[in-house]
Amino acid sequence: MKKVVIGSGSAFWGDIFEPALEMAQSGEVQYMGFDHLAELTMAILNRMKAKNPEAGYIPDIIAWTKRLLPVTQKNGIKMITNGGGANPVQAALEVTKVIKELNLAPMKLGVVSGDDILPYINDIRAQGWKFKNMDTGEEDIDSIADRIAAANAYIGADHIIKELKNGADMIICGRVSDNALYVGPIMHEFGWDFSDQYIDRIAAAVTVGHIIECSACVSGGMSNMWKVSERPWDIGFPIAEFYENGDAVITKTSGSGGIVNSWTVKEHLLYEIIDPANYLMPDGIGDFTALKLQDEARNRVKVTEMKGKKRPDTLKVCIGFKDGFIGEGLIYFPSPDALAKAQWAEKWLRERFKKLGINFRELRIDYMGVNMLHGEAAEVEDRDYNEVGLRIAGRTHTYKEAEAVRREATHLWTMGPVGSSFGVPMNVRSVIALWPSLVPRDAVKIESQLMEVS
């Protein structure tokens, strides 16, 4: 039975590089998908582009392609990445320079863009569409309309498939969904379209794409299997062997560290999931409650009976908007009386903030090593800790108020209990908040092009 073998080369901007290179060198895959984006990343990249029209893509794409392209070209591996971010055309131009610099054989670069709806978001609204906040229920974006920094729709695999048909050796995208990087080549290899006859198989591709899209998170990273994961410092990234009937085998690069078993697959199936029976993606809807998992062999898990529903008429859109500032500080206190010192310092800070009249939108003061992660759910045990850290984070309307949080935290260096010492961060940063919403599929102006580099 015909199959396509595809691997995950990255889960986020800043992911570890060596497993991707190891996978490419192994020659075990036909395609590699590289996810570099997260919900807030697009707002950051759009701000970079606003300052410099030649920026806005993931900078890693340059260093990564310099090391990967000679290998992937030699082994006939096609790379698909959303590292184009807010500026996929410029990212492709930069990769073109890499190809010429390395004197590689001629290549075809596919470029997929059009996910940025900010230039015409008001036109969509003028047609009667409301960008309802899916978290808060607020009906439309009137309250943030003058503070929007980015608005990007999560587009699907349509144009990835188009450019693969056009012979692209590498495809650089903007904000396509994470699993579209895998759905695209699967649909291309088997000649599927979005008609009803392929609904369950496309849902299977969406499911498998979700399983492997976060790289090491299904091969031993971020896992309850951390105690039995083999050589995690040599962790291997996941590979999917996807068959034309919609079945798949999840594995990892041969000889690599980490672990792949039915439990690591289950863990990632549930990662970032609201309704496992309705995993809504631009290419289809996966039903994770229907599938079957079987440990076929060591580090090989067979996934069968995947099914789902046809793709929705709307696309997710993340609208990033400017939403105030955060001031932060970090102070450490040693024994004896480390907890008592931290509690004294918290009282000192609150009294100072009251004296200064800071109008906080939110203020958190947590004890590191005591309750920083679990908050009010953690029991604060009255004992003599070796050391306790005090983390201060204040969210404010103005930069001036956030700066006061940072400044007052630094005063504890000299005004705090004996032994007080500072840590990082001590900073002020602007906040980009997210407004999750939907947009009609046919309102998004997706486009693609093919660049031939010789």
LUMDO-588069 format. One record per atom (N, C-alpha, C, O): x, y, z. Coordinates in steps of 0.2 Angstrom, whole numbers, plus 5000, padded with zeros to 4 digits. Example, Ala and Ser with C-alpha at 12.3 -4.5 7.8 and 13.67 -1.06 7.14 Angstrom:
506649725039 506249785039 506649845039 507149835042 506449895035 506849955036 506450005039 506750065040 
END
This chain:
500449945000 500050005000 500450065000 500950075003 500250114996 500650174996 500650215002 500150215006 501250245004 501350285010 501750345009 502150345004 501650395013 502150455013 502450455020 502050445025 503050475020 503450475027 503650545028 503950575024 503450575034 503450645035 503750655042 503450625047 504150705043 504450715050 504350785052 504250825048 504350795059 504350855062 505050885063 505450855067 505150945061 505850975062 505851025067 506351045069 505251055069 505251105074 504551115077 504051105073 504551135083 503851145086 503751225088 503151245089 504251265088 504151335090 504851375088 505351345087 504751435088 505351485087 505851475093 505651495099 506451445091 506951435096 506951355098 507351345103 506651315095 506651245096 507451215095 507751255091 507551165098 508251135097 508351115090 507851085087 508951125087 509051115080 509351045079 509151015073 509751015083 510150955081 509650895079 509850855074 509050885082 508650825080 508350835073 508250785069 508250895071 508050905064 508550895059 508450855054 509250915061 509750895056 509850815056 510050785051 509850785062 509850715062 509350675058 509550625054 508750705058 508250675054 508350685047 508250635043 508550745045 508750755038 509350705035 509250685030 509850705039 510350665038 510250585037 510550555033 509750565041 509550495041 509250475034 509250415032 508950525031 508550505024 507950465025 507750435020 507650465031 507150415032 506450455030 505950415029 506450515029 505850555027 505850585020 506350595017 505250595018 505150625011 505050705012 505150745008 504650715018 504550785019 504650805027 504650755031 504850865028 504950885035 504550955036 504550995032 504150955041 503751015043 504051055049 504351025053 504051115048 504451155053 503951215056 503751255052 503651205062 503251245065 503651295069 503951275073 503551365068 503951415072 503451465075 503751505078 502851455075 502351505077 501951485083 501851425084 501751535087 501351525092 500851585092 500951625088 500351585096 499751635096 500051705096 499751745092 500451725100 500751795101 501351805096 501451865095 501651755093 502151765089 502051815083 502451855081 501451805080 501251845075 501251925076 501451965072 501051935082 500952005084 501752035085 501852095083 502151995088 502852015088 503152025082 503552075080 503051975077 503351985070 503052045066 503352075062 502352055067 502052115064 502352175067 502452225063 502552185073 502852245076 503552245073 503852305071 503952195072 504652195069 504552215062 504952255059 504052195058 503952215051 503752295051 503952325046 503352315055 503152385055 503852435056 503852485053 504352405060 504952445061 505352435055 505752485053 505352385052 505852365046 505452325041 505352265042 505252345035 504852315030 505152245028 504852205025 505852235029 506252175027 506252125033 506652075032 505952145038 505952095044 505252065045 504752075040 505052035050 504452005051 504351925050 503851895051 504951895048 504951825047 505351795053 505651835057 505351735054 505751705060 506451705058 506651675053 506851735062 507651745060 507951675059 508451665055 507751625063 508051565063 508051525056 508451485055 507551545052 507551515045 508151525041 508351475037 508551575042 509151585039 509651535041 509951495037 509851535047 510351485050 510151415049 510551375047 509551405050 509251335049 509351305041 509551255040 509151355037 509151325030 509951325027 510051285023 510351365030 511051355029 511351285030 511751265027 511151255036 511351195038 510951135035 511151085034 510251145034 509851095032 509851085024 509851025022 509851145020 509651135013 510151085010 510051045005 510851095011 511351045008 511150975009 511250935005 510850965015 510650895017 510050875014 509950815011 509550915014 508850895012 508850895004 508550845001 509250935001 509350934994 509650864991 509450834987 510150844995 510550784993 510050724994 510050674990 509650724999 509250665001 508550674998 508050625000 508350724994 507750724991 507150744996 506650724995 507250775001 506750795006 506550865005 506850915004 505850875005 505550935004 505350965011 505150935015 505551025012 505351065018 504751105018 504751145013 504351115023 503751155023 503751195030 503751155035 503751255030 503851295036 503351355036 503251385031 503151365042 502751435043 503251485046 502951535048 503851475045 504351525047 504351595044 504651635045 503951595038 503851655035 503451705039 503551765038 503151685044 502851735049 502351785046 501951775042 502551845047 502251905045 502451925038 502251975035 503051895036 503351915029 503651865025 504251855024 503151815023 503451755020 503851765013 504251735012 503651825010 503951835003 504651855005 505151835001 504751895010 505451925012 505851865014 506451855013 505551815018 505851755020 506151715015 506651685015 505751705009 505951675003 506451705000 506951674997 506451775000 507051804997 507651795000 508251784997 507651795007 508251775011 508451705010 509051695010 508051655009 508251585008 508551585001 508951545000 508251624996 508551624989 509351644990 509751614986 509451694994 510151714995 510551654998 511151644996 510351615002 510651555005 510851505000 511351484999 510351494996 510451444990 510951464986 511351424984 510951534984 511551554980 512251554983 512751544980 512151574989 512851574993 513151504994 513751504994 512751454995 512951384995 513051354989 513251294988 512951384983 512951354976 512651294976 512851244973 512051294978 511651234978 511351224971 511251274967 511051164969 510751154963 510151194963 509851214968 509851214957 509251254956 508651224960 508551164961 508251274963 507751254967 507151294966 507151344963 506551264968 505951304967 505651314974 505551264978 505551374976 505251394982 504551414982 504351464978 504051384985 503351404985 503251454991 503551444997 502851504990 502751554995 502051564996 501651574991 501751545002 501051555004 500951615009 501251615014 500551655007 500351715011 499651735010 499251695007 499451785013 498751805013 498351795019 497751815020 498651775025 498351755031 498251825035 497851825039 498651875033 498551945037 497951975034 497952005029 497451985038 496752015036 496752085039 496252115038 497252105043 497252175046 497052225040 496652275042 497452225034 497252285030 496552285027 496352345025 496152235028 495452235026 494952215031 494452195029 495152215037 494752195042 494052235043 493552205044 494152295041 493552345042 493052325036 492452335036 493352305030 492952285024 492552225026 491952225024 492852175030 492452125032 491852145037 491352115036 492052185041 491552205046 490952245042 490352245044 491152285037 490652325034 490152285030 489652305029 490352215029 489852175026 489452135031 489052095029 489552155037 489052135042 489352075047 489052055052 490052065046 490352015050 490552045057 490852095057 490452005062 490652035069 491151985071 491151925071 491752015074 492251975076 492151955084 492451995088 491751915085 491551895092 492151865096 492451825093 492251885102 492851855106 492551795109 492151785113 492951735107 492751665108 492851655116 492651605118 493251695119 493351685126 492851725131 492651695135 492751785129 492351825133 491651835131 491251855135 491551825125 490851835122 490751905119 490151915117 491151945120 491052015118 490952015110 491251975107 490452055108 490152045101 490652065096 490652035090 491052115097 491452135091 492052175094 492052185100 492452195090 493152225092 493152305093 493652335093 492552335093 492452405094 492952435100 493252485099 492952395105 493352415111 494152415110 494452445114 494352375105 495052375104 495252395097 495852395095 494752425093 494952435086 495452485085 495852475080 495652525089 496152575088 496852555091 497352585091 496852485094 497452465097 497652395094 498052365097 497352375088 497552315085 498252315082 498452365079 498652265084 499352265081 499452205076 499852215072 498952155076 499052105071 498352065071 497952065076 498152045065 497552005064 497751945059 497751965053 497851885061 498051835056 497551775057 497451745062 497351755051 496951695050 497351635050 497851635047 497151575053 497451515052 497251485046 496651455046 497651485041 497451455034 497651385034 498051365038 497351345029 497451275028 497951255023 498451295021 497951195021 498451165016 498351185009 498751155005 497751215007 497651225000 498151244996 498351214991 498551294998 499051324993 499751284994 500151294990 499751255000 500351205000 500351154995 500751134992 499751124994 499551074989 499751104982 500051074978 499451164981 499551194975 500251204973 500451184967 500651224977 501451234976 501751174976 502251164972 501551114979 501851054978 501751024971 502150994968 501151034969 500951014962 501351054957 501551034952 501551114959 501951154954 502751144955 503151164951 502851094959 503551064959 504051094964 504651094964 503751134969 504151164974 504551114978 504351064980 505151134980 505651094984 505551114991 505751074995 505351174992 505251204999 504751254999 504651284994 504351255004 503751295004 503751335011 503851315016 503751405010 503751455015 503151485016 502851515012 502851475022 502151505023 502151555029 502651565032 501551585029 501451635035 501051595040 501251535042 500451615043 500151585048 499651535045 499051535046 499951475043 499551415041 499451385048 499851395053 498951335049 498951305055 499551255056 499851235051 499651235062 500251195063 500251125059 500751105056 499651095059 499551035056 499451035048 499550985045 499351095046 499351105038 499951085035 500051065029 500551095039 501151085036 501251005035 501650985030 500850965038 500850895036 500250875032 500350825028 499650905033 499050885029 499250895022 499050855017 499550955020 499750975013 500050915009 499850895004 500650895012 501050845008 500650775008 500750745003 500250765013 499950695013 499350705008 499350655004 498950755007 498450765002 498750764995 498550734991 499350794995 499650804988 499950734986 499750714980 500250694990 500450624988 499950584986 500050534981 499350584989 498850534988 498350564983 497850534981 498350624981 497950654976 497250674979 496750674975 497150684985 496550694988 496350764987 496750814986 495650784987 495450844987 494950854993 494950804997 494550914994 494150924999 493450894998 493050925002 493350854994 492650824993 492450774998 492950755002 491850764999 491650725004 491950655005 491950625010 492150624999 492450554999 493050545003 493250495005 493350605005 494050605008 493950635015 494450645018 493350645018 493250675024 493650645030 494050675033 493550575030 493850545036 494650535035 495050535040 494850535029 495550525028 495950595029 496550595032 495650645027 495950715029 495850725036 496350755039 495350705040 495350705047 495950665050 496150685055 496050605047 496650565049 497250605048 497750605053 497350645043 497950685042 498050735047 498550755049 497450765048 497450825053 497650795060 498050825064 497350735062 497550705068 498250685069 498550695074 498550655063 499250635063 499650695064 500250705067 499450755060 499850815060 499850845067 500350865069 499350835071 499250865078 499750815082 500050845086 499750755081 500150715085 500950735085 501250735090 501150745079 501850755078 502050835077 502650845077 501650875077 501750945076 502250985081 502551025079 502250955087 502550985092 503250955094 503450955099 503550925089 504150895089 504250845095 503850795095 504750855099 504950815105 504350805110 504450755114 503850835109 503250825114 502850765113 502550745118 503050725108 502750655107 503250605108 503150545107 503850625108 504450575108 504850575115 505450565115 504550595120 504850595127 504850665130 505050665136 504750715127 504850785130 504150795133 503650775131 504150845138 503550865141 503050805143 502450805142 503350755146 502950685146 503050655153 503550665157 502450615155 502550575161 503050525160 503150485165 503250515154 503750455153 504450485154 504950445152 504550535157 505250565158 505750525161 506350525160 505450485166 505850435170 506150385166 506650355167 505850365160 506050305157 506250325149 506450275146 506250385148 506450405141 507250395141 507550415145 507450365135 508150345134 508550405132 508350435127 509050425135 509550475132 509150535130 509250555124 508750565134 508350625132 508750685129 508550725126 509450685131 509850735128 509950725121 510250765118 509850665119 509950645112 509250635108 509150595104 508750675111 508050655109 507950665101 508250705098 507550615099 507350615092 506750645091 506250635095 506650675085 505950705083 505550655080 505850605077 504850665080 504450615078 504350605070 504450655067 504250545068 504050535061 503450495060 503250455064 503050515055 502350485054 502450445047 502550475042 502350385047 502250345041 501450345040 501150305043 501250375035 500550385034 500350345027 500650355022 499850305028 499650255023 499050285019 498650325022 498950265013 498350295009 497750275012 497250315010 497650225016 496950205018 496850245025 496250235028 497250295027 497150335033 497450305039 497350335044 497750255039 498150225045 498850255045 499050285040 499150255051 499850285052 500250255057 499950215061 500850255057 501350235062 501750295064 502050325060 501750305071 502150355074 502750325076 502750285080 503350355074 504050335077 504450395077 504250445078 505150385077 505550435078 506250415074 506250355072 506650465073 507250445070 507650385073 507750385079 507850345068 508250285070 508850295075 509250345073 508950265080 509550275084 509450335089 509950345093 508950375089 508950435093 508650415100 508450365101 508750465104 508550455111 507750475111 507450495107 507550475118 506850485119 506450425119 506650365120 505750425118 505350375118 504650385115 504450445115 504450335111 503750345108 503350285109 503550225108 502850295113 502350235114 501650265115 501550325114 501250215116 500550235116 500350295121 499950335120 500750295126 500650345131 500850415129 500550465130 501450415126 501650485124 501150505118 501050565118 500950465114 500450485109 499850505112 499550555110 499550475117 498950495121 499050565124 498650605123 499650575127 499750635130 499750695125 499450745126 500050685119 500050735114 499350745111 499150805108 498950695110 498250695107 497850745111 497450785109 497950745118 497550795123 497850855123 497550905127 498450875120 498850935121 498450995118 498250985112 498251045121 497951105119 497251085115 497051115110 496851035118 496251015116 495651035120 495751035126 495151065117 494551085121 494051025121 493850995126 493851005115 493350955113 493750895109 493750905103 493950845112 494250795108 493850755103 494150725098 493250765103 492850735097 492750785092 492450775086 492950855093 492850905088 493550945088 493451005090 494050925085 494650955084 494650995078 494750975072 494451065078 494251105072 494951135070 495251175073 495051115063 495651145060 495351165053 494851145051 495751205050 495551235043 495451185038 495051195033 495751125038 495751075033 495251015035 495050985030 495051015041 494550965043 494450965051 494850995054 494050915053 493850915060 494050845062 493750795060 494550835067 494750765069 494250745075 494150785080 494150685075 493750655081 494250605085 494350555083 494550635090 495150595093 494850535098 495150495101 494150535099 493850485103 493750425099 493550365102 493850425092 493650365088 494250315087 494150265086 494850345087 495450315085 495650255090 495450255095 496150215087 496450155091 497150165090 497450185085 497450155096 498250155097 498450085098 498150045102 499050065095 499349995097 500050005096 500350025091 500449985102 501149985102 501349925097 501349865099 501549945091 501749895086 502449865087 502549805086 502849905089 503549875091 503849935095 503549985097 504549925097 504849975101 504850045097 505150045092 504650095100 504650165097 504250165091 504350205086 503650125090 503250125085 502550115087 502350065090 502050165086 501450155088 500950165082 500950215078 500550115081 500050115075 499450155077 499150135082 499150195073 498550235074 498050215068 498250225062 497550195070 497050175066 496350195067 496250225073 495850185063 495150205064 495050275065 494550295069 495450315062 495350395063 494850415059 494750395053 494450465061 493850495057 493750565060 494050585064 493250595056 493050665058 492550695054 492150655051 492550755053 492050795049 492350835044 492950855044 491950865039 492250905034 492450975037 492250995043 492851005033 493151075036 492651125037 492151125033 492751165042 492251215044 492251275038 492751285035 491651315038 491651365034 491951435036 492051485033 492251425043 492551485046 493251465047 493451405048 493751515048 494351505050 494551545057 494251595058 494951515061 495151545067 495551605065 495951605061 495451665069 495851715068 496051745075 495651755079 496751755075 496951785082 497151855081 497551875076 496751905084 496851975084 497251995090 497051985096 497852015089 498352045094 498252115095 498252155090 498152135101 498052215102 498452235108 498552195113 498652295108 499052325114 498552335120 498052365120 498852305125 498452305131 498852325138 498852285142 499152375138 499452405144 500152375144 500552365140 500452375151 501152355152 501152315158 500752305162 501752285159 501952235165 502552265167 503052265164 502652275174 503252285177 503352225182 502952195185 504052205182 504252145185 504852155189 505252195188 504852115195 505452115199 505552045202 505052005203 506152035204 506351965207 506851975213 507352005211 506651955219 507151965224 507151895228 506751855228 507751875230 507951815234 508051835241 508451875243 507851785246 507951795253 508251725255 508051675254 508851735259 509151675262 508951655269 508651695272 509051595271 508951575278 509451615282 509951625280 509351625289 508751595292 508151645291 508251705289 507551625292 506951655292 506751685284 506551735283 506951635279 506851655272 506151675271 505951725268 505651635273 504951645272 504751705275 504351745272 504951715281 504751775285 504951835282 504651895281 505551835279 505851895275 505451915269 505351965268 505251855265 504851865259 504251895261 503951945257 503851875266 503251895268 503251975271 502852015269 503851985274 503952055276 504052105270 503752155269 504452075265 504552115259 503852125255 503752175252 503452075255 502852085251 502452135255 502152185251 502352145261 502052195265 502352265263 501952315262 502952265263 503352325261 503152355254 502952415254 503152305250 502952325243 502252345242 502152405239 501752315245 501052335245 500952405248 500552445246 501352415254 501252485257 501552535252 501252595252 502052525249 502352565244 501952585238 501852635236 501652525235 501152535230 500552575232 500352625228 500352565238 499752605240 499952685241 499552725239 500552695244 500752765245 500852795238 500752855237 501052765233 501152795226 500552795222 500552835217 500052765225 499352765221 499352735214 499052755210 499752675214 499752645207 499052605206 498752575211 498752615201 498152585199 498252525195 498252525189 498352465199 498452405195 497852375192 497252375195 497952345186 497452305183 497452235186 496952205187 498052215188 498152155191 498852155194 499352185192 498952125200 499552125204 499652055207 499252025210 500252025205 500351955208 501051965212 501551985209 501051935218 501651925222 501651855224 501251835228 502151815221 502251745223 502851725226 503351765225 502851675230 503451655233 503751595229 503451535229 504351605227 504651555223 504851495227 505251515232 504751435225 504951375230 504451365235 504451315238 503851405235 503351395240 502651385236 502351335237 502451435233 501751435229 501751465223 501251485220 502351475219 502351515213 501951485208 501551515204 501951415207 501651385202 500851365204 500451375199 500751345210 500151325212 499651375215 499051365216 499951435216 499551495219 499251475225 499451445230 498551495225 498151485231 498051415233 497851405239 498151375228 498051295229 498551265233 498551215236 499151305234 499751275238 499751295245 499551355247 499851245249 499951265256 500551295258 501151265256 500551345261 501251385263 501451355270 501151375275 501951305270 502151275276 502551325280 503051355277 502451325286 502851375290 503451335293 503451305298 504051345289 504651305291 505251355288 505151405284 505751335290 506351375288 506651355282 507051305281 506451385276 506651365269 507451385269 507651435272 507751355264 508451375263 508451445260 508851485261 508051445255 507951515252 507251525249 506951475247 507051585248 506351595245 506451655241 506751705242 506151645235 506151705230 505451735230 504951705231 505451805229 504851845229 504851875221 505251915219 504351845218 504151875211 503651925211 503051905214 503751985208 503252035208 503052045201 503552065197 502452045199 502252065192 501552105193 501052085195 501652165190 501052215191 500852235184 501252255180 500252225182 499952245175 499652305176 499152315181 499752355172 499552425173 499352455166 499452425161 498952505167 498752545161 499352585157 499352585151 499752615161 500252655159 500952625160 501152585164 501452655156 502152635156 502452655163 502852625166 502252715165 502452755171 502352705177 502752695181 501752685177 501552635183 501952575183 502152555188 502052545177 502352485177 503152495179 503452445182 503352545177 504052565179 504152575186 504652555189 503652595189 503652605197 503652535200 504052525205 503352485197 503452415200 504152395200 504352365205 504452405194 505152385193 505552415198 506052385201 505452485199 505952525203 505852505210 506352505214 505252495213 505152485220 505452415221 505652405227 505352365217 505652305218 506452305219 506752275223 506752355215 507452365216 507652395223 508252385225 507252435226 507352465232 507452415238 507752425243 507152355237 507252305242 507952275242 508152245247 508352295237 509052275238 509452305244 509852275247 509252365245 509552405251 509052415257 509252425262 508452405255 507952425261 507652355263 507252355268 507752305260 507452235263 507852205268 508352235271 507652145271 507952115276 508652095274 508852095269 509052085279 509752065278 509852005274 509451955275 510252015269 510351955264 510051955258 510051915254 509552015257 509152015251 509652025245 510152065245 509451985240 509851995234 509351995228 508851965228 509652025222 509152035217 509251975212 509751945211 508751965208 508751925202 508551955196 508452015196 508351915191 508051945185 507451905183 507451845185 506951935180 506951995177 506852055182 506452045187 507052115180 506852175183 506752225177 507152255174 506152215174 506052255168 505252275167 504852265172 505152315162 504552335160 504352315153 504852325149 503852285151 503652265144 502952285143 502552285147 502852295136 502152315134 501852245133 502152195132 501152245134 500752185133 500352185127 500052235125 500452125123 499952115118 499552055120 499752005121 498852075120 498352025122 498051995116 498052025110 497751935117 497451905111 496651905111 496351905116 496351925105 495651925104 495551865099 495551875093 495351805102 495251745097 494551755094 494051765098 494451745088 493851745084 493851705078 494251665077 493351715074 493251675068 493151725062 492951785063 493351705056 493251745050 492951695045 493151635044 492551725040 492251675035 492851655031 493251695029 492851595029 493451565025 493551605018 494051625016 492951615015 492951655008 493151725009 493251755004 493251755015 493451825016 494151835016 494351885015 494551775017 495251785018 495551775011 495451725007 496051825009 496351825002 496951795002 497551825002 496951725002 497551685002 497851684995 497451684990 498451684995 498851684988 499451644989 499751634994 499751624983 500451594983 500751604977 500451624972 501451594977 501851604971 502451554971 502551524976 502751544965 503351494965 503951534963 503851574957 504451534967 505051564965 505551514962 505751464966 505851524957 506351484954 507051514955 507251564953 507451474959 508151494960 508651454957 508651394957 509051484953 509551444949 510251474950 510751444948 
END
